[in-house]
Amino acid sequence: MAASWEWKSADGWIQYDHKSNKKIAKASKHAKDSVEITLPSGAHYLVDLVNMRQIQKNAPTKTRRVRWNDGSLPRTKTKVGT
């Protein structure tokens, strides 16, 4: 299993799409506090790398946990839609 950024769904941990994963990884590497991403579905999120939360841009009270998985932790799905 490859290392990746993931978000927590009701069913378990799901890997971000490739583009979002790359953007989050770059922000983390450069010690950014947060990064904005747009998922393939068109949904816009702020990923808070300090509090490890994904915040929905059009509904800021809707948040989900995020994590870095070095490949050793179980995941439910490889990406959204699988």
C-alpha positions in Angstrom: 0.0 0.0 0.0 1.4 3.4 -1.0 1.8 6.3 1.4 -1.0 8.9 1.0 -3.2 11.5 2.7 -6.7 10.2 3.6 -9.9 11.5 5.0 -12.3 9.8 7.4 -15.7 8.7 6.1 -18.4 6.9 8.0 -17.1 3.7 6.4 -13.4 4.2 7.2 -10.4 6.0 5.8 -10.4 7.0 2.1 -7.4 8.1 0.1 -7.6 11.5 -1.6 -7.4 11.6 -5.4 -3.9 12.0 -6.9 -4.1 15.7 -7.6 -5.4 16.6 -4.1 -2.9 14.2 -2.4 0.0 15.8 -4.2 -1.2 19.3 -3.2 -1.7 18.4 0.5 1.7 16.6 0.5 3.5 19.7 -0.9 1.8 22.0 1.7 2.8 19.6 4.5 6.4 19.4 3.3 6.6 23.2 3.3 5.1 23.4 6.8 2.0 25.2 5.7 -0.9 25.4 8.2 -3.5 24.7 5.6 -4.2 24.1 1.9 -7.3 24.5 -0.3 -8.2 21.7 -2.6 -10.9 20.9 -5.1 -12.0 17.3 -5.4 -12.9 15.8 -8.8 -16.5 16.1 -7.8 -16.1 19.9 -7.7 -16.3 20.1 -3.9 -14.0 22.7 -2.3 -12.2 22.0 1.0 -9.7 23.6 3.3 -7.4 21.0 4.7 -6.2 22.2 8.1 -2.8 20.6 8.6 -2.5 21.8 12.2 -5.7 20.3 13.5 -5.8 17.5 10.9 -9.3 18.4 9.7 -10.9 18.8 6.3 -13.4 21.7 6.3 -16.1 22.1 3.6 -15.7 25.6 2.2 -19.5 26.2 1.7 -20.4 24.6 5.0 -17.6 25.3 7.5 -19.3 23.4 10.3 -18.9 20.2 8.3 -15.5 18.8 9.0 -13.8 15.4 8.8 -10.6 14.1 10.2 -7.5 13.7 7.9 -4.3 11.7 8.3 -1.1 10.8 6.7 -0.9 7.1 6.1 2.7 5.9 5.5 1.2 2.7 4.1 1.1 0.7 7.4 -2.4 1.7 8.5 -5.6 0.0 7.1 -7.8 1.9 4.7 -11.3 1.2 3.6 -11.2 2.4 0.0 -8.4 3.5 -2.3 -10.3 6.6 -3.4 -13.7 8.1 -3.7 -15.9 6.1 -6.1 -14.2 2.7 -5.7 
